Amino acid sequence: MRLTRTLEIIGAWVLGEACRQAAIWWRSGRRLRVSVNLFADQVRAGDLATVVQCTLRQYGLPPEVLELELTENIAMAAEEGLRDTLLTLRMLGV
């Protein structure tokens, strides 16, 4: 259980750093998209959409700047709630 929480924290940090860098690029006029690979534990935590929305807001980025990548293992597991999370992210514009 402790490792799971650690991976969630690392995943949130990686997402934040990617968005921080993208914000620097956007402010300098470079309209680049960033892609972030997700950990399975990030997706399982159930608050991914909220974390993503808060992170984008924190750095003032439009959602279309961010691309989230799921591994095949995450997609194939198709755990309950995954579809809803992905739909929510899509509705946010990610």
Secondary structure, 3 states (H helix, E strand, C coil): CHHHHHHHHHHHHHHHHHHHHHHHHHHCCCCCCEEEECCHHHHHCCCHHHHHHHHHHHHCCCHHHEEEECCHHHHHHCCCCHHHHHHHHHHHCC
